[in-house]
Amino acid sequence: MRVRIRAPRREDVQAYAEAVRRSAEHIGRWNPVEPDGLPELLDRQGAGLRTYLIEDAETGGLVGKCNVANIVMGRFCNAALGYDSYLPFAGTGRMGEGMRLVVDRCFAAEDLGGLGLHRLEINIQPDNERSIALARRLGFRHEGFTPRMLFLQGAWRDHERFALTAEEWPTPTRI
């Protein structure tokens, strides 16, 4: 693997801010650009939100970030994924490798270090072709269209909805 995933730490604040600033134009069309947002994100980690940083295995550089949000257990066992890729790694395939590890972690049983989820959802703005292609490469199926789903850049934005269940995912190979 060219990447690894891990939870963010307070020591990541500077590297995270630099990666987001460097990638502001790349991610700003689709997601908020918040280079100073890692401390607040760290404070929100818990049962309903887990964040994973995707690192280049060789350099330790930040490839991207994935939030596993709106985690609901019980009979639902569902969560939503949201992700950003960072330059200079965007377009190298590393984000896809990292997202495979995140999905592995989400579907793995809790006693194996996973989250024990059954279903994952990704919501993507219709014009974000690269993110849609990544979701499809990961095996997520298109489930529908949600008008005016999320308030971004001053307006309510439509999203395409993709989903994947644990039964559709190969057995995790490593956690």
MODAPE-V968594 format. One record per residue. NEAR is the number of other C-alpha atoms within 8 Angstrom. Layout:
near->NEAR
near->NEAR
This chain:
near->5
near->8
near->12
near->11
near->11
near->7
near->8
near->9
near->7
near->7
near->5
near->8
near->11
near->7
near->8
near->11
near->12
near->9
near->12
near->12
near->9
near->9
near->10
near->9
near->7
near->8
near->13
near->9
near->6
near->8
near->8
near->8
near->9
near->7
near->11
near->7
near->7
near->10
near->9
near->7
near->8
near->10
near->6
near->7
near->10
near->6
near->6
near->9
near->12
near->11
near->11
near->12
near->13
near->15
near->13
near->13
near->10
near->6
near->5
near->7
near->7
near->13
near->16
near->12
near->12
near->14
near->12
near->12
near->11
near->9
near->12
near->9
near->8
near->5
near->4
near->7
near->12
near->13
near->13
near->13
near->12
near->10
near->8
near->9
near->11
near->15
near->10
near->5
near->11
near->11
near->6
near->6
near->8
near->13
near->14
near->10
near->11
near->13
near->10
near->9
near->12
near->11
near->8
near->14
near->12
near->10
near->14
near->15
near->10
near->8
near->5
near->7
near->9
near->13
near->10
near->10
near->14
near->11
near->12
near->12
near->12
near->11
near->11
near->10
near->10
near->9
near->4
near->9
near->7
near->6
near->8
near->10
near->8
near->9
near->12
near->9
near->8
near->9
near->9
near->10
near->9
near->8
near->8
near->7
near->8
near->9
near->7
near->9
near->9
near->8
near->9
near->10
near->5
near->5
near->6
near->9
near->11
near->12
near->14
near->13
near->13
near->13
near->12
near->12
near->9
near->10
near->6
near->7
near->8
near->6
near->6
near->9
near->5
near->5
near->10
